[in-house]
Amino acid sequence: MILSKFRMSNVLRAFQSQFIKRPLVANMVTAGTLRFTGDMIAQRLLEKNEKHDWSRSLRMTGFGILWWAPITTYWMRILERLVPGKTPVQLGKKLICDQVLFTPPLIAAFFTINELLIGNNLSSAKNKVETDLWSTVKANWSVWGPVQLANFYFIPVDFRVVTIQVTALFWNTYMSWKANRRSESK
């Protein structure tokens, strides 16, 4: 038992050091893993799909690795440079920048990329964004406003993306379901 705790602490320490030495790579690996897990949960538990859609899981994983993690890794650093500090005013500015300026375009890009990757055209992607963006942004604010406020206050910048990603397991499940459900009016 002591040996396994020792090994686990070494693994955790090595993993933690990667967020400082190679934040982009560490965030990409974590994002891919958690996006994949979120999609698995969405397909199996929420949608109760009998057959797993592996191409969908790959899309979600790819989005996390190739799009979300790189953008968010750099965004957290840029935001900290633009609005340094932790006073209530600075935290409010960070939160507004993150949730009002950064998040809606990121969600719109997610819906657009997903639609194009499943073989739909730009018109379908535009319709998806028009149909689901506002409801998703509102849901995002209810979850991510408090999470990001705590993240900006308590977590060093090198660990903010991984903090987001751990919390995001549940959000990724929701986003996978939201992105891949078809409108009832179709």
N, C-alpha and C positions, 0 to 999 in steps of 0.2 A: 504494500500500500504506500509506504513512504517513497519507494523507488518510483512508482507511477506518478505521485505528486511532484517529485523532483523533475521527472521528465516533462510533465505537463507544464510546470513553471518555466522550464528551459524553452519549451516550444512557444509559450506565450511571450516570453521575453524576446525571443528571436523574431516573432511576428510583430511585436510592438516596435522593435528597432527598425523594421522595414518601413514603417510609416514615417520615420524620421529620415532614414537613408534614401529610400526610394518611394516617396509618397504616391507618385502616380501609379507605379506598378502595383503597390500594395492595395491602393484603392480600386484599381481595375480588377484584380483578382477577387477582392471582397465583393465588389459590385456584381461581377459575373456570377459568383456563387449565390449571393442572396437574391438576385433577380431570377435565377434558375429555380431556387427553392420557392420563391414567392409564386412563380408561375405553376409549379407543381401543386402547391397548396390550392391555388385558384382552380386549377383543372380538376383536381381530385376531390377536394372538400367543398368548395363553393358551387362549382358547376356539376359536380358528380359525373364527369365524363367517363364513359366506359372505356374509351380508347384514348390514350394519351397522344396529344398533338406535339410531336417532337420538334417539328419545324417552328411552331409557336414558341416552345421553350428556348430554342436556339435564337430566335429573334429577340426575345426578352433578354437573354444572356448577352447577346451581341450588343444590344442597345446599352446595357449596363457597362460593358467593358469598353466599347469603342466610342460611345457618345457621352453617356451620363458621367462616368467616373472622371474622364479627362476634363470635361467642362467644369464640373463641380470642384474638382481639386484646385484648378486655377482660380475659379470664382471665389472660393473661401480665402485664398491668399490676396487676391485683388481687393475684395471687400474689406479685409483687415487693413490693407494699406490706405484705402479710401477713407475709411471710418475707424481709426484706431481707438482703442480704449473701451471702458466698460461702464461709463456713467450712464444714467437712465436716458439721457438725450442721445448719446452715441449708440446705445443698444437699440433705441427706437429707430434711429436712422438706418442701422444695419438691417433691422427687421423689415423696414419699409423697402429698402433696396432689394433685399432677398426675396420677399414675398410679392411685391408689386412689380418690380422691374425685371427680375430674373426668372421667377417661377412661371408666369403665364406663357412667355415664349418657349421655355423649356418643355412645358406640357404640350403646347401646340406642335412643337417639333416632334415630340414623341408620338403623338397621334398621326402626324403626317408620315413619318418614317415607317411606322407600323403598317399603315394603309398601303404604302407603296411596296413594302416588302411582302405583303400577302398577295400582291398582284393587282391591286386596285389602282385606278388612275388618280390624277391630281384633283379632279372634280369630287371623287369619293373622299379623298383626304380632306378637302375643303369642307365638305358636308360633315365629316366626322368632327372636325375642329369646331364648326359652327354649332353642332348638336351637343357636344360633350365638354367643350372647353370651360364654360362658365361654371357648370355644376361641379366639375373636377377641381377647378381653382378654389371654389368655395369650400369643398371638402378638404382640399389641401390646407387652406388657411386654418380650419378648425383643428387640424392635426399638427401642422408644422409651425404655426405661429408660436405656441408654447414651447415646442421642442427646440426650435431655433433660438428662441430667447434664452433658454437654459444653456444651449450649446455655445452661444456667443459669450455668455457670462462665465461658465464654469470650465469649458474645455479649451485647451491650447489649440492653436490653429492647425498644427500637424495632425491632430486627432479628430477634428470636426467632421471630416467626411466619413470616417469609419463610424463615428457616433451616429451620424445621419443614416448610414447604411444598416446598422444594427436595428435602429428604430424602423427603418424603411422596409424591413421584411414584411411587415403587415401592410404598409403602404404599397409595396410592390405587388402584393397579392391583389389588392384593390385595383391598382392600375392595370394589371394583366387582365383582370376580369372586365374592367371598364373599356379598355382598348379593344378587346376581342369580342365583346358582346355586340350583337347586331341590334340596331334600333327596332323597336316594336312596330314602327310604322312602315317598315320595308316589307 
